[in-house]
């Protein structure tokens, strides 16, 4: 997706402060945080929107939540 900011960040075409990265996702800080620990989690495989999710994505979404929480814990939050 050429217009997707998350795809641009994942490909390295847009800068980001990456907190965590693996073969499925990245966790990075929000450029304009609204909270002390305001991180975003994006999948490496483009998912258009929440309506595009189906039951096959459940394990991925669970890992995204775990990795987001872990990033906050490792940054001193929670």
C-alpha positions as CSV (number, residue, x, y, z in Angstrom):
1,X,0.0,0.0,0.0
2,X,1.8,3.1,-1.2
3,X,-0.4,5.6,0.8
4,X,-0.4,3.6,4.1
5,X,1.8,5.4,6.7
6,X,2.2,2.1,8.6
7,X,3.5,0.3,5.5
8,X,5.9,3.2,4.9
9,X,7.2,3.0,8.5
10,X,7.5,-0.8,8.2
11,X,9.4,-0.5,4.9
12,X,11.7,2.1,6.4
13,X,10.5,4.9,4.1
14,X,9.2,6.9,7.1
15,X,11.1,7.4,10.3
16,X,9.8,5.9,13.6
17,X,11.2,5.1,17.0
18,X,10.7,1.4,17.0
19,X,10.3,-0.2,20.5
20,X,9.8,-3.8,19.3
21,X,10.0,-5.6,16.0
22,X,9.6,-9.2,14.8
23,X,8.6,-11.0,11.6
24,X,4.8,-10.2,12.2
25,X,4.7,-6.7,13.6
26,X,6.4,-3.6,15.0
27,X,5.6,-1.5,18.0
28,X,6.6,2.2,17.8
29,X,6.0,5.5,19.6
30,X,3.3,7.8,18.4
31,X,4.7,10.9,16.7
32,X,2.2,13.1,18.7
33,X,1.6,11.1,21.9
34,X,-1.6,11.8,23.8
35,X,-0.3,9.8,26.8
36,X,3.1,9.0,28.4
37,X,3.1,5.6,26.9
38,X,1.4,6.0,23.6
39,X,2.6,3.2,21.3
40,X,1.2,1.9,18.0
41,X,1.3,-1.7,16.9
42,X,1.3,-2.4,13.2
43,X,1.3,-5.7,11.3
44,X,4.0,-6.2,8.7
45,X,1.2,-7.8,6.5
46,X,-1.1,-4.9,5.5
47,X,-4.6,-5.2,7.0
48,X,-6.8,-2.5,5.5
49,X,-8.9,-1.9,8.6
50,X,-10.6,-3.6,11.6
51,X,-13.5,-4.7,9.3
52,X,-10.9,-6.8,7.4
53,X,-10.2,-8.9,10.4
54,X,-11.6,-12.4,10.6
55,X,-11.3,-15.4,13.0
56,X,-7.9,-16.4,11.4
57,X,-6.5,-13.1,12.8
58,X,-7.3,-13.9,16.4
59,X,-3.8,-15.3,17.3
60,X,-2.1,-12.3,15.6
61,X,-4.3,-9.8,17.5
62,X,-3.5,-11.6,20.7
63,X,0.2,-11.3,20.0
64,X,-0.2,-7.7,19.1
65,X,-1.8,-7.0,22.4
66,X,0.8,-8.9,24.3
67,X,3.7,-7.2,22.6
68,X,2.1,-3.7,23.0
69,X,1.7,-4.4,26.7
70,X,5.3,-5.7,27.0
71,X,6.6,-2.6,25.3
72,X,4.8,-0.4,27.9
73,X,6.1,-2.5,30.8
74,X,9.7,-2.4,29.5
75,X,9.4,1.3,29.1
76,X,8.5,1.7,32.7
77,X,4.7,1.9,32.4
78,X,2.0,-0.3,34.0
